[in-house]
Amino acid sequence: MKIIAFNGSPRSEGNTELLLKAAIKGIEDAGFAVHTFNLNAMNIRPCQDCGGCDETGRCIVNDDMDQIYEAIRSADRIILASPIFFFSVSAQSKVVIDRCQSFWCERYLLNKPILSGLDDRKGLLLLVGGMKKDIGVQCAEASAKAFFRTISVAEHKTLFYLGIDKKGEILSHSTALKDAYEAGRKLVKLEVR
């Protein structure tokens, strides 16, 4: 099973990364490896809305996103972890989501199945925000849901934690790390059909 994770936080060892590490630990303890993309350290240009992918389903901008495209195509499980900034996912996360326009074109304009044979792909969305109102979660999840749908992840679980702002504050939450660990284990649990 191939599992990839996107760390969309710009803050090293911050709440989002700690939550993601807990989920990854659950996956590793279940016997699987995870390839993590630290989006803040990657060279990814924003979508230029140039139409270059309209007829091919392939982005014409060559940068570190090329690695992500390849990984998405072959992944069985995909994790997106992001802080909530201004009612949405981080810019680091959003640039990746926007660059998946090429997958959208491939799927919806060209009517090509993106990932035939990977019908049981699952996702996990991890969100952490300083505010206490859940409007930020709703907006961030809407963007993530469109992302997952576009890359043929039909089912995903969302874990979110609000009122968590200071670096490392997630460590004081009574259940967050345990929840993320269990969500990681469940993500890779194979269901008998």
VOPAGU-2260 file (C-alpha; in pm, 1 decimal, decimal comma):
REM VOPAGU-2260
SITE   aa  ch    i         X         Y         Z
SITE  MET   A    0       0,0       0,0       0,0
SITE  LYS   A    1     137,4     340,6     -96,8
SITE  ILE   A    2      61,0     623,3     145,5
SITE  ILE   A    3     150,2     988,5      91,6
SITE  ALA   A    4     107,4    1283,7     325,0
SITE  PHE   A    5     113,8    1656,3     264,7
SITE  ASN   A    6     234,1    1877,3     548,7
SITE  GLY   A    7      83,5    2214,1     459,0
SITE  SER   A    8     216,1    2403,3     758,8
SITE  PRO   A    9     493,3    2660,5     729,1
SITE  ARG   A   10     576,8    2619,0    1099,1
SITE  SER   A   11     830,5    2346,5    1168,2
SITE  GLU   A   12     730,3    2119,0    1457,7
SITE  GLY   A   13     407,7    2316,3    1494,5
SITE  ASN   A   14      64,3    2183,9    1582,6
SITE  THR   A   15     -19,9    2063,0    1231,9
SITE  GLU   A   16     307,8    1875,1    1193,7
SITE  LEU   A   17     274,6    1717,4    1540,0
SITE  LEU   A   18     -76,8    1599,2    1455,8
SITE  LEU   A   19      43,7    1461,5    1121,7
SITE  LYS   A   20     333,9    1281,7    1289,8
SITE  ALA   A   21      88,4    1111,2    1527,0
SITE  ALA   A   22    -119,1     987,0    1231,7
SITE  ILE   A   23     195,5     867,8    1054,0
SITE  LYS   A   24     306,0     683,6    1368,8
SITE  GLY   A   25     -26,3     497,3    1365,7
SITE  ILE   A   26      31,8     399,9    1002,4
SITE  GLU   A   27     391,0     292,7    1065,6
SITE  ASP   A   28     287,0      87,9    1369,6
SITE  ALA   A   29      40,1     -89,2    1138,3
SITE  GLY   A   30     335,8    -187,5     919,2
SITE  PHE   A   31     326,1      69,6     640,4
SITE  ALA   A   32     560,9     346,4     526,5
SITE  VAL   A   33     452,3     701,3     450,5
SITE  HIS   A   34     613,1     943,8     207,4
SITE  THR   A   35     566,7    1295,4     343,0
SITE  PHE   A   36     587,0    1609,1     132,5
SITE  ASN   A   37     683,6    1917,6     334,0
SITE  LEU   A   38     509,3    2167,2     108,1
SITE  ASN   A   39     673,7    2475,1     258,2
SITE  ALA   A   40    1016,6    2348,0     150,9
SITE  MET   A   41     911,7    2273,3    -206,7
SITE  ASN   A   42     933,7    2491,4    -515,4
SITE  ILE   A   43     573,5    2496,3    -639,4
SITE  ARG   A   44     439,0    2783,1    -847,3
SITE  PRO   A   45      71,9    2875,7    -823,6
SITE  CYS   A   46    -163,8    2769,5   -1102,7
SITE  GLN   A   47    -136,6    3020,7   -1385,9
SITE  ASP   A   48    -482,6    2942,7   -1529,6
SITE  CYS   A   49    -305,9    2925,8   -1865,1
SITE  GLY   A   50    -521,8    2647,6   -2012,2
SITE  GLY   A   51    -213,9    2438,3   -2080,1
SITE  CYS   A   52    -373,7    2130,4   -1923,3
SITE  ASP   A   53    -714,1    2166,0   -2092,4
SITE  GLU   A   54    -640,8    1931,1   -2381,4
SITE  THR   A   55    -391,2    1694,9   -2220,3
SITE  GLY   A   56    -473,7    1681,1   -1850,3
SITE  ARG   A   57    -106,1    1753,1   -1784,1
SITE  CYS   A   58      31,2    2072,5   -1632,4
SITE  ILE   A   59     285,5    2249,3   -1850,7
SITE  VAL   A   60     462,1    2413,9   -1554,3
SITE  ASN   A   61     759,8    2202,0   -1447,0
SITE  ASP   A   62     860,4    2234,2   -1083,1
SITE  ASP   A   63     843,5    2023,5    -765,3
SITE  MET   A   64     475,2    1962,5    -831,4
SITE  ASP   A   65     589,0    1699,3   -1084,3
SITE  GLN   A   66     688,5    1475,9    -789,2
SITE  ILE   A   67     347,1    1526,6    -632,7
SITE  TYR   A   68     158,3    1444,7    -952,5
SITE  GLU   A   69     341,9    1114,2    -979,4
SITE  ALA   A   70     281,0    1032,2    -613,2
SITE  ILE   A   71     -91,0    1116,0    -632,4
SITE  ARG   A   72    -137,8     892,8    -936,4
SITE  SER   A   73      -7,5     586,6    -754,7
SITE  ALA   A   74    -115,7     646,4    -393,2
SITE  ASP   A   75    -368,0     427,5    -216,4
SITE  ARG   A   76    -404,7     663,3      81,5
SITE  ILE   A   77    -358,6    1041,1      90,2
SITE  ILE   A   78    -330,2    1265,3     396,1
SITE  LEU   A   79    -361,4    1642,9     384,7
SITE  ALA   A   80    -260,6    1826,7     702,7
SITE  SER   A   81    -302,1    2202,0     721,1
SITE  PRO   A   82    -344,2    2485,7     965,3
SITE  ILE   A   83    -654,1    2695,4     910,2
SITE  PHE   A   84    -559,8    3041,2     786,8
SITE  PHE   A   85    -835,0    3296,1     714,8
SITE  PHE   A   86   -1108,2    3028,7     694,7
SITE  SER   A   87    -911,6    2806,7     456,9
SITE  VAL   A   88    -619,2    2572,8     422,3
SITE  SER   A   89    -271,7    2727,2     420,1
SITE  ALA   A   90    -126,8    2881,0     104,2
SITE  GLN   A   91     116,6    2589,0      89,1
SITE  SER   A   92    -176,3    2345,8      78,7
SITE  LYS   A   93    -386,2    2558,6    -152,9
SITE  VAL   A   94    -115,2    2591,3    -417,0
SITE  VAL   A   95    -105,4    2210,4    -444,9
SITE  ILE   A   96    -484,2    2189,4    -458,8
SITE  ASP   A   97    -498,3    2456,3    -730,3
SITE  ARG   A   98    -227,7    2286,0    -934,8
SITE  CYS   A   99    -446,3    1974,2    -940,4
SITE  GLN   A  100    -651,7    2159,1   -1201,9
SITE  SER   A  101    -474,6    1929,9   -1449,8
SITE  PHE   A  102    -637,2    1627,9   -1281,8
SITE  TRP   A  103    -972,2    1808,5   -1299,1
SITE  CYS   A  104    -924,7    1863,6   -1673,7
SITE  GLU   A  105    -822,6    1502,7   -1724,9
SITE  ARG   A  106   -1124,3    1377,3   -1536,7
SITE  TYR   A  107   -1399,6    1617,8   -1632,3
SITE  LEU   A  108   -1298,8    1775,2   -1965,2
SITE  LEU   A  109   -1128,0    1474,5   -2122,2
SITE  ASN   A  110   -1350,3    1210,2   -1955,3
SITE  LYS   A  111   -1050,5     993,3   -1873,4
SITE  PRO   A  112   -1047,8     788,3   -1555,9
SITE  ILE   A  113    -749,4     914,1   -1362,8
SITE  LEU   A  114    -674,2     614,5   -1151,1
SITE  SER   A  115    -842,9     305,4   -1279,0
SITE  GLY   A  116    -804,2      14,9   -1040,0
SITE  LEU   A  117    -767,5     232,4    -732,1
SITE  ASP   A  118   -1135,6     248,7    -644,5
SITE  ASP   A  119   -1082,5     209,3    -270,9
SITE  ARG   A  120    -856,1     512,7    -223,6
SITE  LYS   A  121    -910,2     685,5     107,4
SITE  GLY   A  122    -801,1    1013,8     254,4
SITE  LEU   A  123    -746,0    1181,9     586,5
SITE  LEU   A  124    -776,9    1555,8     645,8
SITE  LEU   A  125    -611,4    1704,4     954,1
SITE  LEU   A  126    -692,6    2066,2    1042,1
SITE  VAL   A  127    -575,1    2284,4    1330,6
SITE  GLY   A  128    -688,1    2641,0    1392,9
SITE  GLY   A  129    -656,1    2911,1    1653,7
SITE  MET   A  130   -1012,7    3036,9    1628,9
SITE  LYS   A  131   -1295,2    2868,5    1816,6
SITE  LYS   A  132   -1570,3    2898,1    1555,4
SITE  ASP   A  133   -1599,6    2611,0    1310,7
SITE  ILE   A  134   -1659,1    2827,9    1001,4
SITE  GLY   A  135   -1287,4    2795,1     922,4
SITE  VAL   A  136   -1318,0    2417,4     931,4
SITE  GLN   A  137   -1620,9    2424,1     702,9
SITE  CYS   A  138   -1444,4    2639,4     444,1
SITE  ALA   A  139   -1114,2    2450,6     461,6
SITE  GLU   A  140   -1294,0    2117,9     438,4
SITE  ALA   A  141   -1490,7    2232,5     132,6
SITE  SER   A  142   -1164,7    2304,5     -48,8
SITE  ALA   A  143   -1011,9    1975,0      64,6
SITE  LYS   A  144   -1323,7    1782,7     -35,7
SITE  ALA   A  145   -1301,9    1923,0    -390,2
SITE  PHE   A  146    -932,8    1825,1    -395,5
SITE  PHE   A  147   -1001,4    1470,1    -280,0
SITE  ARG   A  148   -1288,5    1426,1    -525,8
SITE  THR   A  149   -1076,5    1554,4    -814,4
SITE  ILE   A  150    -793,9    1309,2    -741,2
SITE  SER   A  151   -1035,7    1016,6    -706,8
SITE  VAL   A  152   -1042,7     987,7    -328,5
SITE  ALA   A  153   -1408,1     906,9    -277,2
SITE  GLU   A  154   -1392,9     878,5     101,1
SITE  HIS   A  155   -1201,6    1077,3     360,4
SITE  LYS   A  156   -1214,6    1135,8     734,0
SITE  THR   A  157   -1164,5    1479,5     884,8
SITE  LEU   A  158   -1012,5    1553,0    1224,2
SITE  PHE   A  159   -1005,3    1915,2    1335,9
SITE  TYR   A  160    -895,0    2096,0    1647,3
SITE  LEU   A  161    -986,7    2456,9    1721,6
SITE  GLY   A  162    -858,0    2701,9    1980,8
SITE  ILE   A  163    -507,2    2562,8    1925,5
SITE  ASP   A  164    -271,7    2842,3    1823,9
SITE  LYS   A  165      56,8    2855,2    2015,3
SITE  LYS   A  166     334,3    2633,2    1885,5
SITE  GLY   A  167     311,0    2292,2    2053,3
SITE  GLU   A  168     -27,6    2363,4    2211,7
SITE  ILE   A  169    -173,2    2050,6    2046,5
SITE  LEU   A  170      38,8    1846,3    2290,2
SITE  SER   A  171    -186,1    1968,3    2573,3
SITE  HIS   A  172    -508,4    1862,8    2400,9
SITE  SER   A  173    -660,6    1567,9    2583,0
SITE  THR   A  174    -727,4    1347,9    2277,6
SITE  ALA   A  175    -579,7    1503,8    1960,8
SITE  LEU   A  176    -264,1    1296,5    1923,6
SITE  LYS   A  177    -440,7     974,4    2020,4
SITE  ASP   A  178    -722,2    1053,4    1775,4
SITE  ALA   A  179    -471,8    1118,5    1495,0
SITE  TYR   A  180    -280,3     799,9    1575,8
SITE  GLU   A  181    -600,0     593,3    1561,4
SITE  ALA   A  182    -712,2     767,0    1241,9
SITE  GLY   A  183    -379,3     674,3    1085,2
SITE  ARG   A  184    -418,8     309,3    1184,7
SITE  LYS   A  185    -775,9     301,4    1058,1
SITE  LEU   A  186    -674,5     463,4     729,4
SITE  VAL   A  187    -457,5     164,7     638,6
SITE  LYS   A  188    -676,7    -105,6     782,9
SITE  LEU   A  189    -779,1    -335,1     500,6
SITE  GLU   A  190   -1142,9    -424,8     501,8
SITE  VAL   A  191   -1247,0    -778,8     419,9
SITE  ARG   A  192   -1510,4    -784,3     149,0
